[in-house]
Amino acid sequence: MFSKLSSILREVFNEEGGNAAANEMLYQNAMAGLLCEVASADHDLDEREEAAKIKMLSALLDIDTEQATSLVQDAQVSSKQSVSLYDYTDKLRQLEQSQRYELIKAMWEVAFADGRIDPLEESVIRKTAELLYVDHALFIKAKIEVSGQS
């Protein structure tokens, strides 16, 4: 699923014209930024969440760990300057519903990496889902799948 997501996004950005590499970088930075936003929402930097960001970004974008680490480091800097989740989500709205679901699920993975979901983390994921027009049922489904709740 993740490699399909990556190839579809390359096609989308190629169709939009302009510099395809620059467009793909915008997409990658937006994904990394959202994962950083959810990890830092509770103001508690946890090594497990840091590792989860890299793992999930690597899977979402079908890139190696070194590239994912670099993207996360860059995103952490830009995340501090971001004023809104819209800065990230506006670049990702053209994704298919299933692709947006995978992103929300990855955000839940990062949030739950430390064994608990802080209300601030859930708020970031909820707002992102709303901005990406992810159905509430899918938002809940992703949470349940990640946390193992029944």
SERO-4910 file (N, C-alpha, C, O; in steps of 0.05 Angstrom, whole numbers):
BEGIN
 pado doro    nc1    nc2    nc3   cac1   cac2   cac3    cc1    cc2    cc3    oc1    oc2    oc3
  Met    A     17    -24      0      0      0      0     17     25      0     12     44    -14
  Phe    A     39     25     17     55     49     19     70     55     -7     72     78    -14
  Ser    A     81     34    -20     95     40    -45     76     50    -67     84     66    -83
  Lys    A     51     40    -66     31     50    -85     25     79    -79     22     95    -97
  Leu    A     23     86    -53     19    114    -45     41    132    -56     35    153    -67
  Ser    A     65    123    -53     88    139    -62     87    143    -92     92    165   -102
  Ser    A     82    121   -107     81    124   -137     58    141   -146     61    156   -166
  Ile    A     35    138   -134     12    155   -141     18    184   -137     11    201   -153
  Leu    A     31    190   -115     37    218   -109     57    229   -129     55    253   -136
  Arg    A     76    213   -137     95    223   -158     79    230   -184     85    250   -196
  Glu    A     59    213   -191     43    219   -214     27    245   -211     26    261   -229
  Val    A     15    248   -187     -1    272   -182     17    297   -185      8    316   -198
  Phe    A     40    296   -174     57    320   -175     68    324   -203     73    347   -211
  Asn    A     73    303   -219     81    306   -246     59    319   -263     64    335   -280
  Glu    A     34    312   -257     11    323   -272      7    352   -266     -3    367   -282
  Glu    A     15    361   -241     11    389   -234     30    407   -248     27    432   -248
  Gly    A     50    396   -261     69    412   -276     90    423   -257     90    418   -233
  Gly    A    107    439   -270    129    450   -254    150    430   -248    152    409   -261
  Asn    A    165    435   -228    187    418   -220    177    394   -204    169    398   -181
  Ala    A    177    371   -215    166    347   -202    181    341   -176    169    333   -156
  Ala    A    207    344   -177    224    339   -153    217    358   -131    215    350   -107
  Ala    A    213    383   -137    205    403   -117    178    397   -105    173    400    -81
  Asn    A    159    389   -123    132    382   -114    133    358    -95    119    357    -75
  Glu    A    149    338   -102    151    314    -86    163    321    -58    156    310    -38
  Met    A    182    339    -58    195    348    -33    174    362    -15    174    358      9
  Leu    A    156    378    -27    135    391    -12    117    370      1    110    372     25
  Tyr    A    110    350    -14     94    328     -4    108    314     19     96    309     40
  Gln    A    133    307     15    148    293     36    151    309     61    148    299     83
  Asn    A    157    335     58    159    353     81    133    356     96    132    358    120
  Ala    A    111    356     81     84    358     94     79    333    111     69    335    133
  Met    A     85    309    100     81    285    115     98    285    140     89    278    162
  Ala    A    124    291    137    142    292    159    133    312    180    135    307    204
  Gly    A    124    335    171    115    356    189     91    347    206     90    353    229
  Leu    A     72    333    194     49    324    209     57    303    230     47    303    252
  Leu    A     76    286    223     85    266    242    100    280    265     98    271    289
  Cys    A    115    301    259    128    316    280    109    331    298    112    333    322
  Glu    A     88    342    285     68    356    300     54    339    321     50    347    344
  Val    A     47    314    313     34    297    332     53    287    354     44    284    377
  Ala    A     78    283    347     97    274    368    103    295    388    108    289    411
  Ser    A    103    320    379    109    342    398     85    355    411     88    373    427
  Ala    A     61    345    405     37    357    415     35    357    446     25    376    458
  Asp    A     45    335    458     43    333    487     68    345    501     70    343    525
  His    A     85    358    486    109    371    497    127    351    512    142    360    530
  Asp    A    126    326    505    142    305    518    156    290    496    144    273    482
  Leu    A    182    296    492    197    283    471    205    255    480    221    252    499
  Asp    A    194    235    468    199    207    475    214    193    452    208    197    429
  Glu    A    235    178    460    251    164    440    234    145    423    240    142    399
  Arg    A    214    132    434    198    114    419    182    128    398    178    118    376
  Glu    A    172    152    405    157    168    385    176    178    363    169    179    339
  Glu    A    201    185    370    220    194    351    226    171    331    227    176    307
  Ala    A    230    147    341    235    124    324    211    118    307    214    110    283
  Ala    A    187    120    318    163    115    303    159    135    280    150    127    258
  Lys    A    166    160    284    164    179    262    181    171    238    172    171    216
  Ile    A    205    162    244    223    154    222    213    129    209    213    127    184
  Lys    A    205    110    225    194     84    214    170     89    197    168     79    174
  Met    A    151    105    207    126    109    192    131    126    166    119    120    146
  Leu    A    148    146    168    154    162    145    168    146    124    162    148    100
  Ser    A    186    129    132    200    111    114    180     93     99    182     88     75
  Ala    A    160     82    114    140     65    102    121     80     84    115     71     62
  Leu    A    112    103     94     93    119     78    104    128     51     91    128     31
  Leu    A    130    136     52    142    147     28    159    127     12    169    134     -9
  Asp    A    162    103     23    178     83     10    207     93      6    218     92    -16
  Ile    A    218    103     28    246    113     27    262     99     49    250     86     67
  Asp    A    288    102     48    304     88     68    305    105     94    297    128     95
  Thr    A    315     92    115    316    104    141    332    130    142    325    149    155
  Glu    A    354    131    127    371    155    126    356    179    115    357    201    126
  Gln    A    341    174     93    326    196     81    303    205    100    298    228    103
  Ala    A    290    185    112    269    192    131    279    208    155    266    227    164
  Thr    A    302    200    165    315    215    187    320    243    180    315    262    195
  Ser    A    331    247    156    337    274    146    311    291    144    311    314    151
  Leu    A    290    279    133    265    293    130    253    300    157    243    322    161
  Val    A    255    282    176    245    288    203    260    310    216    249    328    229
  Gln    A    286    310    213    303    332    225    295    359    213    293    378    228
  Asp    A    292    360    187    283    385    174    255    393    183    250    416    188
  Ala    A    238    373    185    210    379    193    208    389    221    191    405    228
  Gln    A    226    379    239    225    389    266    232    418    268    220    433    285
  Val    A    250    427    251    257    456    251    233    472    240    226    492    252
  Ser    A    222    463    217    200    479    205    175    477    222    158    495    222
  Ser    A    171    455    237    148    451    254    147    473    275    125    482    283
  Lys    A    169    481    285    170    502    306    161    529    295    152    546    310
  Gln    A    163    533    268    156    558    256    127    557    244    116    578    237
  Ser    A    116    533    243     89    530    231     68    541    250     70    538    275
  Val    A     49    555    239     27    566    255      2    550    254    -17    555    270
  Ser    A      0    531    236    -25    517    232    -20    490    218     -1    487    203
  Leu    A    -37    471    224    -36    445    210    -42    449    180    -35    432    163
  Tyr    A    -56    470    174    -64    476    146    -39    479    129    -39    472    105
  Asp    A    -17    488    141      9    490    126     16    464    113     28    463     92
  Tyr    A      9    442    126     16    415    116     -7    403    100     -3    392     79
  Thr    A    -31    405    111    -53    390     99    -61    401     72    -72    386     55
  Asp    A    -57    426     67    -65    437     42    -50    425     19    -59    426     -4
  Lys    A    -27    414     24    -11    402      3    -19    373     -2    -12    361    -22
  Leu    A    -35    362     17    -41    333     16    -70    327      9    -78    303      9
  Arg    A    -86    347      4   -115    342      0   -121    327    -25   -143    315    -27
  Gln    A   -104    327    -45   -110    313    -70   -106    283    -68   -111    268    -87
  Leu    A    -97    273    -45    -94    244    -41   -121    231    -41   -142    243    -35
  Glu    A   -121    205    -49   -146    189    -47   -152    184    -18   -135    187      0
  Gln    A   -177    178    -12   -186    173     16   -169    152     29   -162    155     52
  Ser    A   -163    130     15   -147    109     27   -119    118     35   -108    109     54
  Gln    A   -108    136     19    -82    146     24    -82    165     48    -64    165     65
  Arg    A   -103    181     50   -105    199     73   -109    183     98   -100    190    120
  Tyr    A   -124    161     96   -128    143    118   -101    131    128    -96    130    152
  Glu    A    -84    123    110    -58    112    117    -41    133    132    -26    126    150
  Leu    A    -43    158    124    -29    179    138    -40    183    166    -24    185    185
  Ile    A    -66    183    169    -78    186    196    -70    162    213    -64    165    237
  Lys    A    -70    138    202    -62    114    217    -32    117    225    -26    109    248
  Ala    A    -15    127    208     13    131    215     15    151    238     32    148    256
  Met    A     -2    172    238     -1    191    260     -9    178    286      3    184    307
  Trp    A    -29    160    285    -37    145    309    -14    128    319     -9    126    343
  Glu    A      1    116    300     24     99    307     45    115    322     56    106    343
  Val    A     50    139    313     69    157    327     59    164    354     74    164    374
  Ala    A     34    172    355     22    181    381     22    158    402     27    163    425
  Phe    A     18    134    393     15    111    411     42     97    416     43     78    432
  Ala    A     63    106    403     90     93    406     99     92    435    114     74    443
  Asp    A     91    112    451    100    112    479     80     97    498     83     97    522
  Gly    A     61     84    486     42     67    501     17     82    510      0     69    523
  Arg    A     15    107    505     -9    122    512    -14    144    492      4    153    478
  Ile    A    -39    152    490    -47    174    472    -55    197    489    -75    196    504
  Asp    A    -40    218    487    -46    243    502    -69    257    488    -71    256    463
  Pro    A    -86    271    503   -108    285    490    -99    306    470   -113    312    450
  Leu    A    -76    318    474    -65    338    455    -57    324    429    -61    335    407
  Glu    A    -46    300    431    -39    285    407    -64    278    391    -65    280    367
  Glu    A    -84    268    406   -109    261    393   -122    286    379   -133    283    357
  Ser    A   -119    309    391   -130    333    380   -117    340    353   -130    348    334
  Val    A    -90    337    352    -75    342    327    -84    323    306    -88    331    283
  Ile    A    -87    298    313    -96    278    293   -124    283    283   -130    281    260
  Arg    A   -142    290    302   -169    296    295   -171    320    276   -185    319    256
  Lys    A   -157    341    282   -157    365    266   -145    359    238   -156    369    218
  Thr    A   -124    343    237   -112    336    211   -133    320    195   -136    324    171
  Ala    A   -146    301    208   -166    285    194   -188    303    183   -198    299    160
  Glu    A   -197    322    198   -217    341    189   -207    357    165   -222    360    145
  Leu    A   -183    367    166   -172    383    145   -167    367    119   -168    378     97
  Leu    A   -163    341    123   -158    323    100   -184    310     90   -184    293     72
  Tyr    A   -206    317    103   -233    305     97   -233    275    100   -244    261     83
  Val    A   -221    265    121   -222    237    127   -247    232    144   -252    246    164
  Asp    A   -263    213    136   -288    207    150   -282    200    179   -262    188    185
  His    A   -300    209    197   -296    204    225   -295    174    231   -279    166    249
  Ala    A   -310    158    217   -309    129    222   -281    118    216   -271    101    230
  Leu    A   -268    129    195   -241    120    189   -220    130    209   -201    116    216
  Phe    A   -225    154    219   -208    165    241   -209    146    265   -188    140    276
  Ile    A   -233    138    273   -236    120    296   -225     92    289   -212     80    306
  Lys    A   -230     82    265   -220     56    257   -189     55    259   -178     36    269
  Ala    A   -176     76    250   -147     77    251   -137     77    280   -118     63    287
  Lys    A   -151     92    297   -143     92    325   -146     64    338   -128     55    352
  Ile    A   -168     51    332   -173     25    343   -152      5    333   -142    -12    349
  Glu    A   -146      5    308   -126    -13    296    -99    -10    309    -85    -29    315
  Val    A    -91     15    314    -65     21    325    -64     14    355    -44      3    364
  Ser    A    -84     22    370    -83     19    399    -92     -9    408    -87    -16    431
  Gly    A   -104    -24    390   -113    -51    397   -138    -52    414   -145    -72    425
  Gln    A   -153    -29    415   -178    -29    429   -199    -44    413   -197    -47    389
  Ser    A   -219    -54    427   -240    -68    413   -266    -53    414   -286    -63    403
***
